[in-house]
Amino acid sequence: KNEKIETLNFYNWNLKKEKIKDDKKINKIYENLLTQFSKNLNIIHKKNYPKKYWESLISRWLTSFLLDLYSKWQISEKIILNYKIKKFFYIKLDEKKFIPENTFHHNNIHKNVNGYWSHLIFRKIINYRLNKLNELKLPTKKSIKYSSETNFDRFNVLDKNIINFSLFKKIVLFHLSFDKKITFHLKIKNFFLNIFFKNFTPKVCFRSNNLRYEFCSPFPTQRDNFENFLIKSIHLAFPKIFLENYEFLERSYLNLKWPKDPDFILTTYGHYYDELFKIYCAKNLMKNSKLFIFQHGDGGIYADENDPYNINWHKKICDKYFVWGKNPKNGYKSFFYTKKCLEKNRQFLSSEKGKILLIMYGFCEQPFRPINGFNDSYETNKGIILNNKNFFSTLSSKIKRDINIKFLDKSKDKNVKKNLEKNLGKSFMIGDNQDYLKILDNYNLIVHFWLSTPFFESMLFNKPSIIILNRHFQLHFDKNFEIFVNKFKKNNIIFESATDAGLFVNKNYFMIEKWWNSKKVQDIRREFCNMYCRHFEPKKDLINLLKI
């Protein structure tokens, strides 16, 4: 039969009021679940730890799990309301394969481009919502790849060896995204030293018992239908490291030779996926240690304040969250860009050998964010590809010869990159793994197709940059950032039309200094950097860091 196949897209970026309602609901469910998780974990592990302890361990997982299932719940709800489901074709999957070893493994599974996790959850939701579902089993391959090739049966921890010295305050630096010069200044100003060295990966001793059933069964029934489904799905998604293998995690912590009872713990990345670091923080925060987290990328710094995504998750678990500029948002601490030192008055001078770098993005198409106030990732990928083609086709042949393209592509099978390679040719492409900051001086102009960390860095390093901006691809901007968006438009830094951006480059590329070094452009650049990506000033920036 020639049946029509319809692609469904229920995402609507414009539904901002509905997004605010979603945010409130998600935050409320998060707090409810966190309370119950803390209670159950204390019972199952025979502990009496406060809720804040368990939040330090599971908050990253819980936030991801909640958002992931909520997105799929909303999509399923739209399908059920708008369509009569006659048949549901399914693939037989081994549900035990989806139980993650740790937080990173869970992230790998629920955002995996193969879509098996999405398929499983959609099937469960539809069955949960409908009394009688006509299911038809599809033939499958002999072997199904449930996640990436990463070996999750091993638990990576740092060796117990550490060089530590603190004259006044005990300070621990862990996975801190600081330039070596900044780290040196920090240690000298505060009279301390700690260096981790030697890595090893001890084998996890897995416990096969009924802990998972015993842990999940006490969760009470809720009035909210989604919350009930969420509770029924915990057994599939809760990492073993917090349940069956928690004893191993505790034992690893007790064997650590890291500083005892530190005054301050500083990190940029450690709180994401390093379970040993998280338990180290959890134990010491109960003893009044302070956890400081430092911004590592844009992280939605420009977005509305009340959503539970990106930076707002960090703020839940730390005492201070330090940002790259003087952003006035509630709960942020003014700091500076930490990844690389640079001269304060760095001036742009074009190079005869300089080229144009196009930074392209591709996003995972699996749904993991609510449908209200966000754009569908598949549609975003299509839009970015179209913007690139329209921009490139507008350029003169002479300028096209100076183009390089760098990809940050997480789409399935890197389809965004493949599409552009097919249309533009592979000769324009440079290696995906090339460090952006190391190649920045090779270019006279950077063209961004999505607002992200490289744009903030380009502005800080005073590198001519333009953005081809589709608002629907981004998080909703806050009021302060909207002011800069309007100023950038007036100064030809932001374009909402790829064709207009191409015409501007044709006209200005060979006299790029005149535009970029103009007083208007430099004034708005400095104002922007002061707010969102400020340079490091050794004489004043670190003196009071640990006295705040």
C-alpha positions in Angstrom: 0.0 0.0 0.0 1.1 3.6 -0.7 0.3 5.0 2.7 1.1 8.7 3.4 3.8 9.2 6.1 3.3 12.3 8.1 6.2 13.8 10.2 4.8 15.1 13.4 6.2 18.2 15.2 4.4 19.4 18.3 7.1 21.8 19.5 6.1 25.5 19.6 8.7 28.0 20.5 6.1 30.8 20.7 4.2 29.3 23.6 6.2 31.1 26.3 3.3 31.3 28.9 2.8 27.5 28.6 6.6 27.1 29.0 6.5 29.0 32.3 3.7 26.7 33.5 5.8 23.7 32.5 8.8 25.1 34.3 6.8 25.5 37.5 5.4 22.0 37.2 8.8 20.5 36.6 10.3 22.3 39.5 7.5 21.1 41.8 7.8 17.5 40.7 11.6 17.7 41.1 11.2 18.8 44.8 8.6 16.1 45.5 10.7 13.4 43.9 13.9 14.5 45.6 12.2 14.3 49.0 11.0 10.8 48.3 14.3 9.7 46.8 16.1 10.9 49.9 13.8 9.0 52.1 14.0 5.8 50.1 17.8 6.0 49.7 18.3 6.5 53.4 16.1 3.5 54.1 17.7 1.2 51.6 21.2 2.1 52.5 20.5 2.4 56.3 21.6 6.0 56.4 20.2 9.2 57.8 21.6 11.8 55.4 19.8 15.1 54.8 18.1 15.8 51.4 20.9 18.1 50.4 23.3 15.2 50.6 21.4 13.1 48.1 20.7 16.1 45.9 24.5 16.6 45.5 24.6 13.0 44.1 21.5 12.6 42.0 20.4 16.1 40.9 22.0 15.9 37.5 20.4 12.6 36.8 17.0 13.5 38.3 16.8 16.7 36.3 17.6 14.9 33.0 15.3 12.0 33.8 12.4 14.3 34.6 12.8 16.5 31.5 13.3 13.6 29.2 10.2 11.8 30.2 8.1 15.0 30.4 9.0 15.8 26.8 7.9 12.3 25.6 4.8 12.5 27.8 3.7 15.8 26.2 4.3 14.4 22.6 2.4 11.2 23.4 -0.5 13.3 24.8 -0.7 15.4 21.6 -0.7 12.2 19.5 -3.5 10.6 21.5 -5.6 13.8 21.4 -5.2 14.4 17.7 -5.0 10.9 16.2 -6.8 7.6 16.5 -4.1 5.0 17.0 -5.0 1.9 15.1 -1.7 0.1 15.3 1.5 0.5 17.3 4.5 -1.1 15.7 7.2 -1.9 18.2 10.6 -3.4 18.5 11.3 -6.0 21.2 13.9 -4.5 23.5 15.7 -5.8 26.5 14.7 -3.3 29.2 17.5 -4.3 31.6 20.0 -3.0 29.0 18.7 0.5 29.7 19.4 0.5 33.4 22.4 2.9 33.6 25.6 2.3 35.5 26.1 6.0 36.4 24.9 9.5 35.5 27.0 9.7 32.3 25.7 6.3 31.1 22.1 7.6 31.6 22.8 10.7 29.6 24.3 8.6 26.9 21.2 6.4 26.7 18.4 8.9 26.9 20.1 11.2 24.3 21.4 8.5 22.1 20.6 9.2 18.4 19.6 5.5 17.8 16.2 6.3 19.4 15.7 3.0 21.2 15.2 4.6 24.5 12.6 7.0 23.0 10.9 4.1 21.3 10.6 2.2 24.6 9.3 5.1 26.6 6.8 6.1 23.9 5.5 2.6 23.8 5.1 2.5 27.6 3.4 5.9 27.7 0.9 4.9 25.0 0.1 1.6 26.7 -0.2 3.5 30.0 -2.7 6.0 28.6 -4.7 3.6 26.4 -6.6 0.6 27.6 -6.4 -1.5 24.5 -3.5 -1.0 22.1 -3.1 -3.0 19.0 0.6 -3.8 18.9 2.5 -5.4 16.1 6.0 -6.6 16.6 8.6 -5.6 14.0 11.6 -7.8 13.0 14.9 -6.6 14.5 18.6 -7.1 13.9 20.4 -9.8 15.7 22.3 -7.3 17.9 20.9 -3.9 19.0 23.3 -1.2 20.1 21.7 0.3 23.2 24.3 3.0 23.8 27.8 4.0 22.7 30.8 1.8 22.9 31.9 3.4 26.2 32.7 0.7 28.7 30.3 1.5 31.6 31.2 -1.6 33.7 34.2 0.3 34.9 34.2 3.2 37.4 36.9 5.9 36.7 38.3 7.5 39.8 41.4 9.5 40.6 44.3 7.8 42.3 44.4 8.3 46.1 47.7 10.2 45.7 47.6 14.0 46.1 50.0 16.7 46.9 48.3 19.1 49.2 49.4 22.2 51.2 47.2 25.0 52.6 48.6 27.7 54.8 45.3 29.3 55.8 42.3 27.8 54.1 41.9 24.2 52.9 41.1 24.5 49.2 40.4 21.8 46.6 40.5 22.5 42.9 38.9 19.8 40.8 38.3 19.7 37.0 38.6 23.5 37.0 38.6 25.2 33.5 41.1 27.8 34.4 44.1 29.0 32.4 47.4 27.9 34.1 48.2 31.5 34.8 44.9 32.1 36.6 45.4 28.9 38.6 48.8 30.1 39.6 47.5 33.5 40.7 44.7 31.8 42.7 47.2 29.5 44.6 49.7 32.3 45.3 47.0 34.8 46.5 45.5 32.1 48.8 48.7 30.3 49.9 47.7 26.7 48.9 48.7 23.9 46.6 47.0 20.7 45.5 47.8 18.5 42.6 46.0 15.3 41.7 48.1 12.7 39.8 47.9 9.1 38.5 44.6 7.7 37.3 43.3 4.2 37.7 40.0 2.4 37.1 39.1 -0.1 39.8 36.5 -2.6 38.9 33.0 -2.1 40.3 31.7 -5.1 42.3 28.2 -5.4 41.1 25.4 -6.5 43.5 22.6 -8.6 42.0 19.8 -8.5 44.5 16.3 -7.1 45.0 17.4 -3.6 45.9 15.8 -2.0 42.8 12.4 -3.4 43.6 12.7 -2.6 47.3 13.8 1.0 46.5 11.1 1.7 43.9 8.1 0.1 45.7 7.7 2.7 48.5 7.1 5.6 46.1 3.5 6.8 46.8 0.8 7.1 44.2 0.3 10.7 43.0 -2.7 12.6 41.8 -0.9 13.7 38.7 -1.0 11.1 35.9 2.5 12.0 34.6 4.1 11.8 38.0 2.7 8.4 38.5 4.1 7.3 35.2 7.4 8.8 36.1 7.5 6.8 39.3 6.7 3.6 37.4 9.7 4.3 35.2 12.3 4.9 37.9 13.4 1.2 37.9 14.4 1.6 34.3 16.5 4.7 34.7 18.0 5.0 38.2 21.8 4.6 38.0 23.2 1.5 39.7 26.0 3.6 41.3 23.4 5.2 43.7 21.6 1.9 44.4 23.2 -1.5 43.8 26.7 -0.1 43.7 26.4 2.7 46.3 28.4 0.6 48.8 31.3 0.7 46.4 31.0 4.5 46.0 31.0 4.9 49.8 34.1 2.7 50.1 35.9 4.5 47.4 35.3 7.8 49.2 36.6 6.4 52.5 39.8 5.3 50.8 40.4 8.8 49.3 43.5 10.7 50.4 42.0 14.1 49.4 41.9 17.0 51.9 39.7 16.3 54.8 37.1 18.9 55.8 38.0 21.5 53.1 36.9 25.1 53.5 36.3 25.5 49.8 35.8 23.1 46.8 36.1 24.7 43.4 35.1 23.0 40.1 33.9 23.7 36.6 33.0 20.2 35.4 33.3 17.8 38.3 29.7 18.0 39.4 28.4 16.7 36.1 29.4 13.1 35.9 32.2 12.4 38.3 30.4 10.3 41.0 33.4 10.2 43.3 33.8 13.9 43.3 30.0 14.3 43.9 30.1 12.1 47.0 33.2 14.0 48.2 31.2 17.2 47.9 28.1 15.7 49.5 30.0 14.4 52.5 31.9 17.7 53.1 29.0 20.0 52.5 27.4 18.4 55.5 30.4 19.6 57.4 30.0 23.2 56.2 32.4 23.1 53.3 31.5 25.6 50.5 31.1 24.5 46.9 31.9 27.1 44.2 31.0 26.3 40.6 32.4 28.3 37.7 30.9 28.9 34.3 32.5 26.9 31.5 30.4 27.9 28.5 27.5 30.0 27.6 25.2 27.5 29.4 22.1 29.6 28.6 23.5 32.5 30.5 21.3 34.8 28.3 18.1 32.9 29.0 15.0 33.5 31.2 15.8 33.0 34.9 13.2 30.6 36.1 13.6 27.6 33.8 15.1 24.4 35.4 17.7 24.0 32.6 21.4 24.7 32.2 22.8 27.2 34.8 19.7 27.0 37.1 20.5 23.4 37.7 24.1 24.4 38.9 22.7 27.0 41.2 20.6 24.3 43.1 23.7 22.4 44.3 26.4 25.0 45.0 26.9 27.9 47.4 28.2 30.3 44.8 27.9 30.2 41.0 30.6 32.4 39.3 29.9 33.7 35.8 32.2 35.2 33.2 31.0 38.8 33.5 29.0 41.2 35.7 25.6 39.6 34.9 23.1 41.0 37.4 20.9 37.9 37.6 19.9 36.7 41.0 22.3 34.2 42.5 25.2 34.9 40.1 28.6 36.0 41.3 30.5 38.3 39.0 33.8 36.8 37.8 35.7 36.7 34.5 36.5 34.4 31.6 38.7 31.7 33.0 39.8 29.5 30.1 42.6 31.7 28.7 44.4 34.9 29.7 44.7 37.7 27.1 45.9 41.2 26.8 43.4 43.8 28.1 43.5 46.0 25.0 43.9 43.4 22.3 43.3 45.1 18.9 42.1 43.3 15.8 44.5 43.5 12.8 43.5 41.6 9.7 45.9 39.1 8.2 46.6 38.6 4.5 46.4 34.8 5.0 43.3 35.1 7.3 40.2 33.3 6.2 36.5 33.1 7.2 35.4 30.4 9.6 31.8 29.2 9.6 30.8 27.4 12.8 28.1 24.9 12.2 25.9 22.9 14.6 23.9 19.8 14.5 21.6 18.7 17.3 20.4 15.4 18.6 17.0 14.8 17.2 15.7 12.8 20.1 13.1 14.7 22.2 14.5 15.6 25.7 12.9 19.0 26.4 9.3 20.0 26.9 7.4 21.0 23.7 6.3 24.4 24.9 8.8 27.3 24.4 11.4 25.1 22.5 12.0 24.3 18.9 12.1 20.8 17.5 15.8 19.8 17.0 15.1 18.2 13.7 13.6 21.4 12.4 16.5 23.4 13.9 19.0 21.2 12.0 17.1 21.8 8.8 17.0 25.5 9.4 20.7 25.7 10.1 21.5 23.8 6.9 19.2 26.2 4.9 20.9 29.3 6.5 24.3 27.9 5.6 23.3 27.3 2.0 21.7 30.7 1.6 24.7 32.4 3.1 27.2 30.5 1.0 25.3 31.0 -2.3 25.3 34.8 -1.7 29.1 35.1 -1.4 31.3 36.1 -4.2 33.5 33.4 -5.8 36.6 35.2 -4.5 35.3 35.1 -0.9 34.2 31.5 -1.2 37.8 30.4 -1.7 38.6 31.7 1.8 35.9 29.7 3.6 36.5 27.0 6.2 33.7 25.2 8.1 34.0 23.7 11.6 31.3 21.4 12.9 29.9 20.7 16.3 27.5 18.0 15.1 25.5 15.8 17.4 22.8 14.9 14.8 22.1 11.2 13.9 25.0 9.9 11.8 26.3 13.5 11.6 23.6 14.2 9.0 24.1 18.0 9.1 27.7 17.6 8.2 27.0 15.0 5.5 24.3 17.2 3.9 26.7 20.2 3.6 29.6 18.1 2.4 27.3 16.8 -0.3 26.2 20.3 -1.4 29.4 22.3 -0.8 32.2 19.7 -1.0 34.6 18.4 1.6 37.4 20.8 0.8 35.8 23.5 3.0 35.7 21.3 6.1 38.3 21.4 8.8 38.7 18.8 11.6 35.9 18.7 14.2 38.4 18.2 17.0 40.5 21.3 16.4 40.6 23.6 19.4 38.7 26.7 18.6 40.9 29.0 20.7 44.0 27.6 19.1 42.9 28.2 15.5 41.1 31.6 16.1 44.1 33.7 14.9 43.9 32.0 11.5 40.7 33.9 10.6 39.7 37.4 9.9 35.9 36.7 10.3 33.9 34.2 12.2 30.3 33.4 11.1 28.1 31.8 13.8 24.9 29.9 12.9 23.8 29.5 16.5 24.4 31.5 19.6 26.8 29.6 21.8 30.2 29.7 23.6 32.3 30.4 20.5 30.5 33.7 19.9 31.2 34.9 23.5 34.8 33.9 23.1 35.1 35.6 19.7 33.8 38.9 21.2 36.2 38.6 24.1 39.2 38.0 21.8 38.1 40.9 19.6 37.7 38.7 16.5 35.2 40.1 13.9 32.1 38.0 14.2 28.5 37.9 12.9 25.6 35.7 13.9 22.9 34.5 11.5 20.2 34.3 14.2 16.9 32.5 14.2 15.4 33.1 17.6 13.4 29.9 17.4 16.6 27.9 17.6 17.6 29.5 20.9 16.3 29.6 24.4 14.2 32.7 25.1 16.4 35.7 25.9 16.1 37.6 29.1 15.5 41.4 29.0 19.1 42.3 29.4 20.2 40.2 26.6 17.5 41.5 24.3 19.0 45.0 24.7 22.3 43.6 23.3 20.5 41.7 20.5 19.0 45.0 19.3 22.3 46.8 19.5 24.0 44.0 17.6 21.4 44.2 14.8 22.1 48.0 14.4 25.8 47.3 14.2 25.6 44.4 11.7 26.8 41.8 14.2 23.4 40.0 14.2 21.5 39.2 11.0 18.1 37.5 10.8 18.5 36.8 7.1 21.4 34.6 5.8 21.2 36.4 2.5 21.6 39.8 4.1 24.6 38.5 6.1 26.2 37.2 2.9 25.7 40.6 1.1 27.2 42.4 4.1 30.3 40.1 4.0 30.6 40.7 0.2 30.7 44.4 0.8 32.9 44.6 3.9 35.2 41.6 4.0 38.1 43.2 2.3 38.0 46.2 4.6 36.9 44.3 7.7 39.0 46.4 10.1 37.1 49.6 9.2 33.8 48.1 10.3 35.0 46.0 13.3 37.4 48.6 14.8 34.8 51.4 14.5 34.0 53.2 17.7 30.3 52.0 17.7 31.2 48.3 17.2 34.0 48.4 19.7 31.9 50.2 22.4 29.1 47.6 22.1 31.6 44.8 22.1 33.3 46.0 25.3 29.9 46.6 27.0 28.8 43.1 26.0 32.1 41.5 27.3 31.9 43.4 30.6 28.4 41.9 31.1 28.9 38.3 29.8 32.6 37.5 29.1 35.1 39.8 30.9 38.9 39.4 30.7 41.0 38.6 33.7 42.6 41.4 35.8 45.2 39.8 38.1 45.6 42.7 40.5 42.0 42.7 41.6 40.1 39.7 40.5 41.4 36.9 42.8 42.1 38.8 46.0 38.6 38.6 47.4 37.5 35.4 45.7 37.5 33.2 48.8 36.3 36.0 51.1 32.9 36.4 49.5 
